[in-house]
Structure formats: structure tokens, C-alpha cells
Amino acid sequence: MTAVAQPQRTGWKSLLLAGLLLACCNAVMAAGGTLKIIPHADLKNTDPIWTTAYITRNHGYMIYDTLFSLDANLQPQPQMVDTWTVSDDGLIYTFILRDGLQWHDGAPVRAADCVASVQRWGKRDGMGQKLLEFTQSLTIADDRTFTLTLTEPYGLVLESLGKLSSNVPFMMPERLAKTDAFTQITEPIGSGPFVFLKDEWIPGSKVIYVRNPDYVPRPEPPSFAAGGKRVHIERVEWLYIPDPATAQAALVAGEVDYYERPPVDLLPLMEREPGLTVAVIDPLGTQGWLRPNHLHPPFNRKEARQALLWMVNQEDYLRVIVGDPQFWRTCGSYFMCGTSLETDAASEALVQQDLDKARQLMQDAGYAGETIVLMDPTDIPLLHGASLVTAQMLKKIGVNVQVQAMDWSTLTSRRVEKKAPSEGGWHLFHTWATGADVASPVNNIGLSGGCEEKAWFGWPCDERLEKLRDDWARANDAEQQKSIAEALQRAAYDNVPYVNYGQWFLPTVYRKSLQGVIVSPVPFFWNIVIAEQR
């Protein structure tokens, strides 16, 4: 059985999490109403297969559904699938869909839709790519049944189809799933618990969803993305408020209900508000990424990427972007500290900052003072703070850095550009990944060395990384997987697909009138009831 990284929990986190699951005895549950959310970013790109941006992933969970989903133990559970069988030799998986599934336009969900969706997802996602590499065929038996035949046994089939975070294998109608994986779909139609009102969408302002009256949830209780997606509210509004002070004031005044990613420096003020709950609802934590572009000088040379390692001091970043030490920790593991694959192998550079060595490595890479383009998403305080730290450190090692300000949605559109930085491309940007996305070599798309065809934005090319990821996927015991993960991390610290600038656990803030908020690395808005306070 494949070992699965377990969530890290401390007594402090457990206390915060415990209050999220039960309704207050002094509240009366009221079905219906409008839930108003301040999301962490503006939604501009709506195709969750085309981009890994978390705002688009969150949008995907509103309107799409999945074949399987991971529960709170990170175990795959059926979602759109009713029953499935596996042949004795482990090569043939047969899936039968739940009866009565239908798309938002009223058409029935068919096996052909799911096969096309899996194939499109598998061209973009790291786990999907690996699954398709082990796949001999995907065939349709009838409208509710399809079969996955492998070339050899592969222990991550259900984990892949139930992947929790970006890219999530969302199911789409066949006519949309046939869209080239590198081209955005233009008609967001799913079969999920909410319907997207495209005509009311105002980029830069608001996104509107309404309850899908035809959605039939599973009977199980919700657990992470698994279980019943029961919608108790009629309408959800995502209101983009980039100014933190304005967002905080709106929350305190009751004009909005839920603030996904408030700046840490505002938390003490919000903790004193009697009508607000401040809680960490992501038990896995988040890892910071500084991503270089491997296609263009100087970061097409590994010496320049290694210079970034010796330049970064995680404490500097975490104190600036998070602040309160209770919410962060330094961590040199590519697979998250606190998981079964945690390792400090080859992480010396992140422990021993050496600016002189970083400066010399840049010179060894042939850097001669050219302008380095650092994209800075100013509407996300955490990433903006990290960008400012990086700009300062680059200057200290003699790099001529140009910080280009933009909002996050613009950055996620621009990072797909492979053209030279002088022609509208880029050299560096910051992002983050939840523990659900990085806790294993196959999950962590940032470690892919699949070159321009398969690697994530930045496009590292390293056969060693790909072979070790394959070896890990084939391994059949935990000790073997641990050994391979350590070898992979050593290769990653040599090639530097990205620099890990720390790990953190940030709270979400919402009004106490909200009951049923799900504890998960991804914010979900089903199961929530707006209570009337007595």
C-alpha cells in the first residue's frame, strides 16, 4: 500500500480546529441567504486545467465535480463514481458513474465526458501525466461505464483521480474537454453543487454563483473534498477587495461573511471582535516558492539557480510576510516538514546563507548585469512582501533587478509566456503551494523536470528528476519511497527547480454566524449554514 503523508497537527492547531465543526447552541440554523466571500485574489482565468492558480482551483470546486476526492486522512473516496472494480493483476480498473448525474445545461453526464476530461487533465497536471504514462487505454463501455487499462500495476490510480489541489481532475462535458489542454475553455459548465453566473461576473469586482437545484450530494458526511456536498445557501458572492483595511472593515461591519487570506498584521484587531472567528482551517500548511525561468539566461544555468539558494534566508522572508512566529517555521524539505517524507537532505544552502557564494555563482553562470524581471503581485500582501525581500537580496548579490508590479491574475496569465523577458516574458516570480500539492514527488508539479512539454511554468528539464519521480510512483513500501524521496531532493537541490522560502499556517477569518465551515487545505463553501444569532 502506498504510504500517504499525514497532516501535521499540534495542540495549538487542534484547539483552533476543534471549534469549526459544530454549530453553536445559541444559534438558529437558517437555510438560504447569500454568502459573501473576500477571496485571496481576483478571478480572471476560469479554466482550472489551463492554470494551477488557486483562485481558479477554488472556482473549479464551486462548479465542477470529480470522480474521486481525498478525505481528511488523504484517502481517495468515490465522488461521481458509484462503484469500481480492479482486476486481480492490478491492470484493469472499471468505473461505473452514479445514476442521475447531469451538467448544468441539463445534459446527462456520460462516461465519454469523463474519459475526455481525464485525458485533457493528464496533459497538464504532474500526477495526471504520470498516470497517463502508465495507461494503455481509456475505453468506454456504455454511458455510465468506462475502463482504465494500465501497462503495469500503478498504486496511485485512485489518488490521482482524487487529487485534492491544482490541477484538480475536474470533469467537464466532452465537447469542452476536447479543447486543447493549452487553450482555455470559454464555456464553464460543470455538474457541481453551484452554477456560475457568467453574465453577472465582473472581473476585478465580483463573481456570482447560485445553488445548483439539480445537484444530488453523496450521503456521507463531508471530509476535505470527499463526502456529501450539501448546499444550504442560495447564492455565493466573491467580492474582490484588494485593500486589506477596507476588507477588514467590511467584515467587521457584517457587509461580508468570510475573509479567506487576511494579512497577519490585522489578525490581532480581528481577534478582538466578538462577532468573528479566527482559525487555521488548513491543517497541512503552505510552502513558499521562488520560481526561476529555466528557459532564458541567466537562470537557464543551474549556477544562477543555485545562487538563489545561497541568497535566500527563510527567516528573513517569513518574518516579513507572516510575522508572528506561531504561524511559520523554517523548512528545507521539498515535501513539507511534518509529513512522512520530510527530509533535510542537501538543504545546507537554505540553512547557511552566503551572499558571497551567491554572487560568485551568478558570475559563474555568465551573468553580466542584464536586467532581471521579477513579477510582483501587489494585490496579495504575502507575495508582494516576498517580492520586496527578493528584490533587496538580488541587489545585494549584484543583480540588476526590475520589479514589475501587477495583480495576481495578470501574473498567472503572463507566467505562461515562454518568450524572452525583454519581449514580455519573465525571469522570476513568487507563489505558494499547499501541503496537499507538495507532500509527495508525484504530487509536486514544481519538481517536474519534464521540460517545455510537461513541466510547470518555468519549465525545468532534468531526466534525473523525472526518473526518480517514476521510481517513487513504482515503489511499494514506505521505506523505499522515503529513500527515493531523499535522492530526489538531492537532485532538486542540485538543479533547483524552485527555491523553498519557508512554510506557514495562516488563519482564515469569518463571522460567527457561519456554521459548518469545512477544515481543509482548500476553502469549500458547501456545508455552510448562515445562522441567526439569538
Secondary structure as a PSIPRED ss2 file (coil, helix, strand):
# PSIPRED VFORMAT (PSIPRED V4.0)

   1 M C   1.000  0.000  0.000
   2 T C   1.000  0.000  0.000
   3 A C   1.000  0.000  0.000
   4 V C   1.000  0.000  0.000
   5 A C   1.000  0.000  0.000
   6 Q C   1.000  0.000  0.000
   7 P C   1.000  0.000  0.000
   8 Q C   1.000  0.000  0.000
   9 R C   1.000  0.000  0.000
  10 T C   1.000  0.000  0.000
  11 G H   0.000  1.000  0.000
  12 W H   0.000  1.000  0.000
  13 K H   0.000  1.000  0.000
  14 S H   0.000  1.000  0.000
  15 L H   0.000  1.000  0.000
  16 L H   0.000  1.000  0.000
  17 L H   0.000  1.000  0.000
  18 A H   0.000  1.000  0.000
  19 G C   1.000  0.000  0.000
  20 L C   1.000  0.000  0.000
  21 L C   1.000  0.000  0.000
  22 L C   1.000  0.000  0.000
  23 A C   1.000  0.000  0.000
  24 C C   1.000  0.000  0.000
  25 C C   1.000  0.000  0.000
  26 N C   1.000  0.000  0.000
  27 A E   0.000  0.000  1.000
  28 V E   0.000  0.000  1.000
  29 M E   0.000  0.000  1.000
  30 A E   0.000  0.000  1.000
  31 A C   1.000  0.000  0.000
  32 G C   1.000  0.000  0.000
  33 G C   1.000  0.000  0.000
  34 T E   0.000  0.000  1.000
  35 L E   0.000  0.000  1.000
  36 K E   0.000  0.000  1.000
  37 I E   0.000  0.000  1.000
  38 I E   0.000  0.000  1.000
  39 P C   1.000  0.000  0.000
  40 H C   1.000  0.000  0.000
  41 A C   1.000  0.000  0.000
  42 D C   1.000  0.000  0.000
  43 L C   1.000  0.000  0.000
  44 K C   1.000  0.000  0.000
  45 N C   1.000  0.000  0.000
  46 T C   1.000  0.000  0.000
  47 D C   1.000  0.000  0.000
  48 P C   1.000  0.000  0.000
  49 I C   1.000  0.000  0.000
  50 W C   1.000  0.000  0.000
  51 T C   1.000  0.000  0.000
  52 T C   1.000  0.000  0.000
  53 A C   1.000  0.000  0.000
  54 Y H   0.000  1.000  0.000
  55 I H   0.000  1.000  0.000
  56 T H   0.000  1.000  0.000
  57 R H   0.000  1.000  0.000
  58 N H   0.000  1.000  0.000
  59 H H   0.000  1.000  0.000
  60 G H   0.000  1.000  0.000
  61 Y H   0.000  1.000  0.000
  62 M H   0.000  1.000  0.000
  63 I H   0.000  1.000  0.000
  64 Y C   1.000  0.000  0.000
  65 D C   1.000  0.000  0.000
  66 T E   0.000  0.000  1.000
  67 L C   1.000  0.000  0.000
  68 F E   0.000  0.000  1.000
  69 S E   0.000  0.000  1.000
  70 L E   0.000  0.000  1.000
  71 D C   1.000  0.000  0.000
  72 A C   1.000  0.000  0.000
  73 N C   1.000  0.000  0.000
  74 L C   1.000  0.000  0.000
  75 Q C   1.000  0.000  0.000
  76 P E   0.000  0.000  1.000
  77 Q E   0.000  0.000  1.000
  78 P E   0.000  0.000  1.000
  79 Q C   1.000  0.000  0.000
  80 M C   1.000  0.000  0.000
  81 V E   0.000  0.000  1.000
  82 D E   0.000  0.000  1.000
  83 T E   0.000  0.000  1.000
  84 W E   0.000  0.000  1.000
  85 T E   0.000  0.000  1.000
  86 V E   0.000  0.000  1.000
  87 S C   1.000  0.000  0.000
  88 D C   1.000  0.000  0.000
  89 D C   1.000  0.000  0.000
  90 G C   1.000  0.000  0.000
  91 L C   1.000  0.000  0.000
  92 I E   0.000  0.000  1.000
  93 Y E   0.000  0.000  1.000
  94 T E   0.000  0.000  1.000
  95 F E   0.000  0.000  1.000
  96 I E   0.000  0.000  1.000
  97 L E   0.000  0.000  1.000
  98 R C   1.000  0.000  0.000
  99 D C   1.000  0.000  0.000
 100 G C   1.000  0.000  0.000
 101 L C   1.000  0.000  0.000
 102 Q E   0.000  0.000  1.000
 103 W C   1.000  0.000  0.000
 104 H C   1.000  0.000  0.000
 105 D C   1.000  0.000  0.000
 106 G C   1.000  0.000  0.000
 107 A C   1.000  0.000  0.000
 108 P E   0.000  0.000  1.000
 109 V C   1.000  0.000  0.000
 110 R C   1.000  0.000  0.000
 111 A H   0.000  1.000  0.000
 112 A H   0.000  1.000  0.000
 113 D H   0.000  1.000  0.000
 114 C H   0.000  1.000  0.000
 115 V H   0.000  1.000  0.000
 116 A H   0.000  1.000  0.000
 117 S H   0.000  1.000  0.000
 118 V H   0.000  1.000  0.000
 119 Q H   0.000  1.000  0.000
 120 R H   0.000  1.000  0.000
 121 W H   0.000  1.000  0.000
 122 G C   1.000  0.000  0.000
 123 K C   1.000  0.000  0.000
 124 R C   1.000  0.000  0.000
 125 D C   1.000  0.000  0.000
 126 G H   0.000  1.000  0.000
 127 M H   0.000  1.000  0.000
 128 G H   0.000  1.000  0.000
 129 Q H   0.000  1.000  0.000
 130 K H   0.000  1.000  0.000
 131 L H   0.000  1.000  0.000
 132 L H   0.000  1.000  0.000
 133 E H   0.000  1.000  0.000
 134 F C   1.000  0.000  0.000
 135 T E   0.000  0.000  1.000
 136 Q E   0.000  0.000  1.000
 137 S E   0.000  0.000  1.000
 138 L E   0.000  0.000  1.000
 139 T E   0.000  0.000  1.000
 140 I E   0.000  0.000  1.000
 141 A E   0.000  0.000  1.000
 142 D E   0.000  0.000  1.000
 143 D C   1.000  0.000  0.000
 144 R C   1.000  0.000  0.000
 145 T E   0.000  0.000  1.000
 146 F E   0.000  0.000  1.000
 147 T E   0.000  0.000  1.000
 148 L E   0.000  0.000  1.000
 149 T E   0.000  0.000  1.000
 150 L E   0.000  0.000  1.000
 151 T C   1.000  0.000  0.000
 152 E C   1.000  0.000  0.000
 153 P C   1.000  0.000  0.000
 154 Y C   1.000  0.000  0.000
 155 G C   1.000  0.000  0.000
 156 L C   1.000  0.000  0.000
 157 V H   0.000  1.000  0.000
 158 L H   0.000  1.000  0.000
 159 E H   0.000  1.000  0.000
 160 S H   0.000  1.000  0.000
 161 L H   0.000  1.000  0.000
 162 G C   1.000  0.000  0.000
 163 K C   1.000  0.000  0.000
 164 L C   1.000  0.000  0.000
 165 S C   1.000  0.000  0.000
 166 S C   1.000  0.000  0.000
 167 N C   1.000  0.000  0.000
 168 V C   1.000  0.000  0.000
 169 P C   1.000  0.000  0.000
 170 F E   0.000  0.000  1.000
 171 M C   1.000  0.000  0.000
 172 M C   1.000  0.000  0.000
 173 P C   1.000  0.000  0.000
 174 E H   0.000  1.000  0.000
 175 R H   0.000  1.000  0.000
 176 L H   0.000  1.000  0.000
 177 A H   0.000  1.000  0.000
 178 K C   1.000  0.000  0.000
 179 T C   1.000  0.000  0.000
 180 D C   1.000  0.000  0.000
 181 A C   1.000  0.000  0.000
 182 F C   1.000  0.000  0.000
 183 T C   1.000  0.000  0.000
 184 Q C   1.000  0.000  0.000
 185 I C   1.000  0.000  0.000
 186 T C   1.000  0.000  0.000
 187 E C   1.000  0.000  0.000
 188 P C   1.000  0.000  0.000
 189 I C   1.000  0.000  0.000
 190 G C   1.000  0.000  0.000
 191 S C   1.000  0.000  0.000
 192 G C   1.000  0.000  0.000
 193 P C   1.000  0.000  0.000
 194 F E   0.000  0.000  1.000
 195 V E   0.000  0.000  1.000
 196 F E   0.000  0.000  1.000
 197 L C   1.000  0.000  0.000
 198 K H   0.000  1.000  0.000
 199 D H   0.000  1.000  0.000
 200 E H   0.000  1.000  0.000
 201 W C   1.000  0.000  0.000
 202 I E   0.000  0.000  1.000
 203 P C   1.000  0.000  0.000
 204 G C   1.000  0.000  0.000
 205 S C   1.000  0.000  0.000
 206 K E   0.000  0.000  1.000
 207 V E   0.000  0.000  1.000
 208 I E   0.000  0.000  1.000
 209 Y E   0.000  0.000  1.000
 210 V E   0.000  0.000  1.000
 211 R E   0.000  0.000  1.000
 212 N C   1.000  0.000  0.000
 213 P C   1.000  0.000  0.000
 214 D C   1.000  0.000  0.000
 215 Y C   1.000  0.000  0.000
 216 V C   1.000  0.000  0.000
 217 P C   1.000  0.000  0.000
 218 R C   1.000  0.000  0.000
 219 P C   1.000  0.000  0.000
 220 E C   1.000  0.000  0.000
 221 P C   1.000  0.000  0.000
 222 P C   1.000  0.000  0.000
 223 S E   0.000  0.000  1.000
 224 F C   1.000  0.000  0.000
 225 A C   1.000  0.000  0.000
 226 A E   0.000  0.000  1.000
 227 G C   1.000  0.000  0.000
 228 G C   1.000  0.000  0.000
 229 K C   1.000  0.000  0.000
 230 R C   1.000  0.000  0.000
 231 V C   1.000  0.000  0.000
 232 H C   1.000  0.000  0.000
 233 I C   1.000  0.000  0.000
 234 E C   1.000  0.000  0.000
 235 R E   0.000  0.000  1.000
 236 V E   0.000  0.000  1.000
 237 E E   0.000  0.000  1.000
 238 W E   0.000  0.000  1.000
 239 L E   0.000  0.000  1.000
 240 Y C   1.000  0.000  0.000
 241 I C   1.000  0.000  0.000
 242 P C   1.000  0.000  0.000
 243 D C   1.000  0.000  0.000
 244 P H   0.000  1.000  0.000
 245 A H   0.000  1.000  0.000
 246 T H   0.000  1.000  0.000
 247 A H   0.000  1.000  0.000
 248 Q H   0.000  1.000  0.000
 249 A H   0.000  1.000  0.000
 250 A H   0.000  1.000  0.000
 251 L H   0.000  1.000  0.000
 252 V H   0.000  1.000  0.000
 253 A C   1.000  0.000  0.000
 254 G C   1.000  0.000  0.000
 255 E C   1.000  0.000  0.000
 256 V C   1.000  0.000  0.000
 257 D C   1.000  0.000  0.000
 258 Y E   0.000  0.000  1.000
 259 Y E   0.000  0.000  1.000
 260 E C   1.000  0.000  0.000
 261 R C   1.000  0.000  0.000
 262 P C   1.000  0.000  0.000
 263 P C   1.000  0.000  0.000
 264 V H   0.000  1.000  0.000
 265 D H   0.000  1.000  0.000
 266 L H   0.000  1.000  0.000
 267 L H   0.000  1.000  0.000
 268 P H   0.000  1.000  0.000
 269 L H   0.000  1.000  0.000
 270 M H   0.000  1.000  0.000
 271 E H   0.000  1.000  0.000
 272 R C   1.000  0.000  0.000
 273 E C   1.000  0.000  0.000
 274 P C   1.000  0.000  0.000
 275 G C   1.000  0.000  0.000
 276 L E   0.000  0.000  1.000
 277 T E   0.000  0.000  1.000
 278 V E   0.000  0.000  1.000
 279 A E   0.000  0.000  1.000
 280 V C   1.000  0.000  0.000
 281 I C   1.000  0.000  0.000
 282 D C   1.000  0.000  0.000
 283 P C   1.000  0.000  0.000
 284 L C   1.000  0.000  0.000
 285 G C   1.000  0.000  0.000
 286 T E   0.000  0.000  1.000
 287 Q E   0.000  0.000  1.000
 288 G E   0.000  0.000  1.000
 289 W E   0.000  0.000  1.000
 290 L E   0.000  0.000  1.000
 291 R E   0.000  0.000  1.000
 292 P E   0.000  0.000  1.000
 293 N C   1.000  0.000  0.000
 294 H C   1.000  0.000  0.000
 295 L C   1.000  0.000  0.000
 296 H C   1.000  0.000  0.000
 297 P C   1.000  0.000  0.000
 298 P C   1.000  0.000  0.000
 299 F C   1.000  0.000  0.000
 300 N C   1.000  0.000  0.000
 301 R C   1.000  0.000  0.000
 302 K H   0.000  1.000  0.000
 303 E H   0.000  1.000  0.000
 304 A H   0.000  1.000  0.000
 305 R H   0.000  1.000  0.000
 306 Q H   0.000  1.000  0.000
 307 A H   0.000  1.000  0.000
 308 L H   0.000  1.000  0.000
 309 L H   0.000  1.000  0.000
 310 W H   0.000  1.000  0.000
 311 M H   0.000  1.000  0.000
 312 V C   1.000  0.000  0.000
 313 N C   1.000  0.000  0.000
 314 Q H   0.000  1.000  0.000
 315 E H   0.000  1.000  0.000
 316 D H   0.000  1.000  0.000
 317 Y H   0.000  1.000  0.000
 318 L H   0.000  1.000  0.000
 319 R H   0.000  1.000  0.000
 320 V H   0.000  1.000  0.000
 321 I H   0.000  1.000  0.000
 322 V C   1.000  0.000  0.000
 323 G C   1.000  0.000  0.000
 324 D C   1.000  0.000  0.000
 325 P H   0.000  1.000  0.000
 326 Q H   0.000  1.000  0.000
 327 F H   0.000  1.000  0.000
 328 W E   0.000  0.000  1.000
 329 R E   0.000  0.000  1.000
 330 T C   1.000  0.000  0.000
 331 C C   1.000  0.000  0.000
 332 G C   1.000  0.000  0.000
 333 S C   1.000  0.000  0.000
 334 Y C   1.000  0.000  0.000
 335 F C   1.000  0.000  0.000
 336 M C   1.000  0.000  0.000
 337 C C   1.000  0.000  0.000
 338 G C   1.000  0.000  0.000
 339 T C   1.000  0.000  0.000
 340 S C   1.000  0.000  0.000
 341 L C   1.000  0.000  0.000
 342 E C   1.000  0.000  0.000
 343 T C   1.000  0.000  0.000
 344 D C   1.000  0.000  0.000
 345 A C   1.000  0.000  0.000
 346 A C   1.000  0.000  0.000
 347 S C   1.000  0.000  0.000
 348 E H   0.000  1.000  0.000
 349 A H   0.000  1.000  0.000
 350 L H   0.000  1.000  0.000
 351 V H   0.000  1.000  0.000
 352 Q C   1.000  0.000  0.000
 353 Q C   1.000  0.000  0.000
 354 D C   1.000  0.000  0.000
 355 L H   0.000  1.000  0.000
 356 D H   0.000  1.000  0.000
 357 K H   0.000  1.000  0.000
 358 A H   0.000  1.000  0.000
 359 R H   0.000  1.000  0.000
 360 Q H   0.000  1.000  0.000
 361 L H   0.000  1.000  0.000
 362 M H   0.000  1.000  0.000
 363 Q H   0.000  1.000  0.000
 364 D H   0.000  1.000  0.000
 365 A C   1.000  0.000  0.000
 366 G C   1.000  0.000  0.000
 367 Y C   1.000  0.000  0.000
 368 A C   1.000  0.000  0.000
 369 G C   1.000  0.000  0.000
 370 E C   1.000  0.000  0.000
 371 T E   0.000  0.000  1.000
 372 I E   0.000  0.000  1.000
 373 V E   0.000  0.000  1.000
 374 L E   0.000  0.000  1.000
 375 M E   0.000  0.000  1.000
 376 D E   0.000  0.000  1.000
 377 P E   0.000  0.000  1.000
 378 T C   1.000  0.000  0.000
 379 D C   1.000  0.000  0.000
 380 I C   1.000  0.000  0.000
 381 P H   0.000  1.000  0.000
 382 L H   0.000  1.000  0.000
 383 L H   0.000  1.000  0.000
 384 H H   0.000  1.000  0.000
 385 G H   0.000  1.000  0.000
 386 A H   0.000  1.000  0.000
 387 S H   0.000  1.000  0.000
 388 L H   0.000  1.000  0.000
 389 V H   0.000  1.000  0.000
 390 T H   0.000  1.000  0.000
 391 A H   0.000  1.000  0.000
 392 Q H   0.000  1.000  0.000
 393 M H   0.000  1.000  0.000
 394 L H   0.000  1.000  0.000
 395 K H   0.000  1.000  0.000
 396 K H   0.000  1.000  0.000
 397 I C   1.000  0.000  0.000
 398 G C   1.000  0.000  0.000
 399 V C   1.000  0.000  0.000
 400 N E   0.000  0.000  1.000
 401 V E   0.000  0.000  1.000
 402 Q E   0.000  0.000  1.000
 403 V E   0.000  0.000  1.000
 404 Q E   0.000  0.000  1.000
 405 A E   0.000  0.000  1.000
 406 M E   0.000  0.000  1.000
 407 D C   1.000  0.000  0.000
 408 W H   0.000  1.000  0.000
 409 S H   0.000  1.000  0.000
 410 T H   0.000  1.000  0.000
 411 L H   0.000  1.000  0.000
 412 T H   0.000  1.000  0.000
 413 S H   0.000  1.000  0.000
 414 R H   0.000  1.000  0.000
 415 R C   1.000  0.000  0.000
 416 V C   1.000  0.000  0.000
 417 E C   1.000  0.000  0.000
 418 K C   1.000  0.000  0.000
 419 K C   1.000  0.000  0.000
 420 A C   1.000  0.000  0.000
 421 P H   0.000  1.000  0.000
 422 S H   0.000  1.000  0.000
 423 E H   0.000  1.000  0.000
 424 G C   1.000  0.000  0.000
 425 G C   1.000  0.000  0.000
 426 W C   1.000  0.000  0.000
 427 H C   1.000  0.000  0.000
 428 L E   0.000  0.000  1.000
 429 F E   0.000  0.000  1.000
 430 H E   0.000  0.000  1.000
 431 T E   0.000  0.000  1.000
 432 W E   0.000  0.000  1.000
 433 A E   0.000  0.000  1.000
 434 T E   0.000  0.000  1.000
 435 G H   0.000  1.000  0.000
 436 A H   0.000  1.000  0.000
 437 D H   0.000  1.000  0.000
 438 V H   0.000  1.000  0.000
 439 A C   1.000  0.000  0.000
 440 S C   1.000  0.000  0.000
 441 P C   1.000  0.000  0.000
 442 V C   1.000  0.000  0.000
 443 N C   1.000  0.000  0.000
 444 N C   1.000  0.000  0.000
 445 I H   0.000  1.000  0.000
 446 G H   0.000  1.000  0.000
 447 L H   0.000  1.000  0.000
 448 S C   1.000  0.000  0.000
 449 G C   1.000  0.000  0.000
 450 G E   0.000  0.000  1.000
 451 C H   0.000  1.000  0.000
 452 E H   0.000  1.000  0.000
 453 E H   0.000  1.000  0.000
 454 K H   0.000  1.000  0.000
 455 A C   1.000  0.000  0.000
 456 W C   1.000  0.000  0.000
 457 F C   1.000  0.000  0.000
 458 G C   1.000  0.000  0.000
 459 W C   1.000  0.000  0.000
 460 P C   1.000  0.000  0.000
 461 C E   0.000  0.000  1.000
 462 D C   1.000  0.000  0.000
 463 E H   0.000  1.000  0.000
 464 R H   0.000  1.000  0.000
 465 L H   0.000  1.000  0.000
 466 E H   0.000  1.000  0.000
 467 K H   0.000  1.000  0.000
 468 L H   0.000  1.000  0.000
 469 R H   0.000  1.000  0.000
 470 D H   0.000  1.000  0.000
 471 D H   0.000  1.000  0.000
 472 W H   0.000  1.000  0.000
 473 A H   0.000  1.000  0.000
 474 R H   0.000  1.000  0.000
 475 A C   1.000  0.000  0.000
 476 N C   1.000  0.000  0.000
 477 D C   1.000  0.000  0.000
 478 A H   0.000  1.000  0.000
 479 E H   0.000  1.000  0.000
 480 Q H   0.000  1.000  0.000
 481 Q H   0.000  1.000  0.000
 482 K H   0.000  1.000  0.000
 483 S H   0.000  1.000  0.000
 484 I H   0.000  1.000  0.000
 485 A H   0.000  1.000  0.000
 486 E H   0.000  1.000  0.000
 487 A H   0.000  1.000  0.000
 488 L H   0.000  1.000  0.000
 489 Q H   0.000  1.000  0.000
 490 R H   0.000  1.000  0.000
 491 A H   0.000  1.000  0.000
 492 A H   0.000  1.000  0.000
 493 Y H   0.000  1.000  0.000
 494 D H   0.000  1.000  0.000
 495 N H   0.000  1.000  0.000
 496 V C   1.000  0.000  0.000
 497 P C   1.000  0.000  0.000
 498 Y C   1.000  0.000  0.000
 499 V E   0.000  0.000  1.000
 500 N E   0.000  0.000  1.000
 501 Y E   0.000  0.000  1.000
 502 G E   0.000  0.000  1.000
 503 Q E   0.000  0.000  1.000
 504 W E   0.000  0.000  1.000
 505 F C   1.000  0.000  0.000
 506 L C   1.000  0.000  0.000
 507 P C   1.000  0.000  0.000
 508 T E   0.000  0.000  1.000
 509 V E   0.000  0.000  1.000
 510 Y E   0.000  0.000  1.000
 511 R E   0.000  0.000  1.000
 512 K C   1.000  0.000  0.000
 513 S C   1.000  0.000  0.000
 514 L E   0.000  0.000  1.000
 515 Q E   0.000  0.000  1.000
 516 G C   1.000  0.000  0.000
 517 V C   1.000  0.000  0.000
 518 I C   1.000  0.000  0.000
 519 V C   1.000  0.000  0.000
 520 S C   1.000  0.000  0.000
 521 P C   1.000  0.000  0.000
 522 V C   1.000  0.000  0.000
 523 P C   1.000  0.000  0.000
 524 F C   1.000  0.000  0.000
 525 F C   1.000  0.000  0.000
 526 W C   1.000  0.000  0.000
 527 N C   1.000  0.000  0.000
 528 I C   1.000  0.000  0.000
 529 V E   0.000  0.000  1.000
 530 I E   0.000  0.000  1.000
 531 A E   0.000  0.000  1.000
 532 E E   0.000  0.000  1.000
 533 Q E   0.000  0.000  1.000
 534 R C   1.000  0.000  0.000
